[in-house]
């Protein structure tokens, strides 16, 4: 959905359109373009754009709400983490768009909108207004304000009586992300589902689910206007076939990697039990990694303005306290309390599972091996105490 591109907005040159003066002719038409998902992280959910064709004026351009500048990488990363990334409306020729997606191996599906010449002029006029430098930027939100929702909002503004008749069954915000896009194996799926909290497991309406380009396309296929007497869009037409996305390799599969680590820790904990000796370096490595992850989750929940990240049951067991424990571990007194801290972490992990099940928050399969390791690190403590008694 998000594409990192360098934009040159030459409305009077390469596109050949004088923004303030242009008005679509009677033969102009507007289409919804739905681009298939790609292999890169920013393209995993597909993309939506509007195509304006005007044979009289010899214009064939694409309006794209998924563009942004990166002229300061550290600042961009900070804005992305805090949820303050600004996107903009980009404009380019249809053939430039076609070339770009052919290069990426992604497909394009077109749905011509069933609009009158006057309706095309109204929407076209709005798009021309929106492309002006003072109007083109907006605060991006993946779920509520993105390339797909912007197009949905344009149609709802033009047709207040529009009826969305989605073929999808009612579901939560999270379900389509996991089932139809990310799956449960990739690191992207693991990271996103750990960061997104309880709100994402609440029911979403048809209108809300149109933040996904495919859902927007399906809704356009069944939507009606004029009190249900006119279809919004004509049948879909494939104008570019996409390549099949390859399966993840071993190291790209979060579940395989994390379960392999869990098995390794099982072996280490077994050796610790029989030798009645704790390998302190294992705790340092494990709590460093989970502490860094905890800092990121707590930052997203309490500092950023990202939506759907709080409340999050994962905050109970992935906490900055793990990193604090590592930092203070050289202190002899803190080091002697390692057994108690591992027990505390294991208890909090179990509590987080119980709370997640109670409130209905999704537990990602790749999180399970990490939870297992938390419990394993407490197991030598329990056995040692039982042996001493």
Rosetta blueprint (number, residue, H / E / L):
1 X L
2 X L
3 X L
4 X L
5 X L
6 X L
7 X L
8 X L
9 X L
10 X L
11 X L
12 X L
13 X L
14 X L
15 X L
16 X L
17 X L
18 X L
19 X L
20 X L
21 X L
22 X L
23 X L
24 X L
25 X L
26 X L
27 X L
28 X L
29 X E
30 X E
31 X E
32 X E
33 X E
34 X E
35 X E
36 X L
37 X L
38 X L
39 X L
40 X L
41 X H
42 X H
43 X H
44 X L
45 X L
46 X L
47 X E
48 X E
49 X E
50 X E
51 X E
52 X E
53 X E
54 X E
55 X L
56 X L
57 X L
58 X L
59 X E
60 X E
61 X E
62 X E
63 X E
64 X E
65 X E
66 X E
67 X E
68 X L
69 X L
70 X L
71 X L
72 X L
73 X H
74 X H
75 X H
76 X H
77 X H
78 X H
79 X H
80 X H
81 X H
82 X H
83 X L
84 X L
85 X L
86 X E
87 X E
88 X E
89 X E
90 X E
91 X E
92 X E
93 X E
94 X H
95 X H
96 X H
97 X H
98 X H
99 X H
100 X H
101 X H
102 X H
103 X H
104 X H
105 X L
106 X L
107 X L
108 X E
109 X E
110 X E
111 X E
112 X E
113 X E
114 X L
115 X L
116 X L
117 X H
118 X H
119 X H
120 X H
121 X H
122 X H
123 X H
124 X H
125 X H
126 X H
127 X H
128 X H
129 X H
130 X H
131 X L
132 X L
133 X L
134 X L
135 X L
136 X L
137 X E
138 X E
139 X E
140 X L
141 X E
142 X L
143 X L
144 X L
145 X E
146 X L
147 X H
148 X H
149 X H
150 X H
151 X H
152 X H
153 X H
154 X H
155 X H
156 X H
157 X H
158 X H
159 X L
160 X L
161 X L
162 X L
163 X E
164 X L
165 X L
166 X L
167 X L
168 X L
169 X L
170 X L
171 X E
172 X E
173 X H
174 X H
175 X H
176 X H
177 X H
178 X H
179 X H
180 X H
181 X H
182 X H
183 X L
184 X L
185 X L
186 X E
187 X H
188 X H
189 X H
190 X H
191 X H
192 X H
193 X H
194 X H
195 X H
196 X L
197 X L
198 X H
199 X H
200 X H
201 X H
202 X L
203 X E
204 X E
205 X L
206 X H
207 X H
208 X H
209 X H
210 X L
211 X L
212 X L
213 X H
214 X H
215 X H
216 X H
217 X H
218 X H
219 X H
220 X H
221 X H
222 X H
223 X L
224 X E
225 X E
226 X L
227 X L
228 X L
229 X L
230 X E
231 X E
232 X L
233 X E
234 X L
235 X L
236 X L
237 X E
238 X E
239 X E
240 X E
241 X L
242 X L
243 X L
244 X L
245 X L
246 X L
247 X L
248 X L
249 X L
250 X L
251 X L
252 X L
253 X E
254 X H
255 X H
256 X H
257 X H
258 X H
259 X H
260 X H
261 X H
262 X H
263 X H
264 X H
265 X H
266 X H
267 X H
268 X H
269 X H
270 X H
271 X H
272 X H
273 X H
274 X H
275 X H
276 X L
277 X L
278 X L
279 X L
280 X H
281 X H
282 X H
283 X H
284 X H
285 X H
286 X H
287 X H
288 X H
289 X H
290 X H
291 X H
292 X H
293 X H
294 X H
295 X H
296 X H
297 X H
298 X H
299 X H
300 X H
301 X H
302 X H
303 X L
304 X L
305 X L
306 X L
307 X L
308 X L
309 X L
310 X L
311 X L
312 X L
313 X H
314 X H
315 X H
316 X H
317 X L
318 X L
319 X L
320 X L
321 X H
322 X H
323 X H
324 X H
325 X H
326 X H
327 X H
328 X H
329 X L
330 X L
331 X L
332 X H
333 X H
334 X H
335 X H
336 X L
337 X L
338 X H
339 X H
340 X H
341 X H
342 X H
343 X H
344 X H
345 X H
346 X H
347 X H
348 X H
349 X H
350 X H
351 X H
352 X H
353 X H
354 X H
355 X H
356 X H
357 X H
358 X H
359 X H
360 X L
361 X L
362 X L
363 X L
364 X L
365 X H
366 X H
367 X H
368 X H
369 X H
370 X H
371 X H
372 X H
373 X H
374 X H
375 X H
376 X H
377 X H
378 X H
379 X H
380 X H
381 X H
382 X H
383 X H
384 X H
385 X H
386 X H
387 X H
388 X H
389 X L
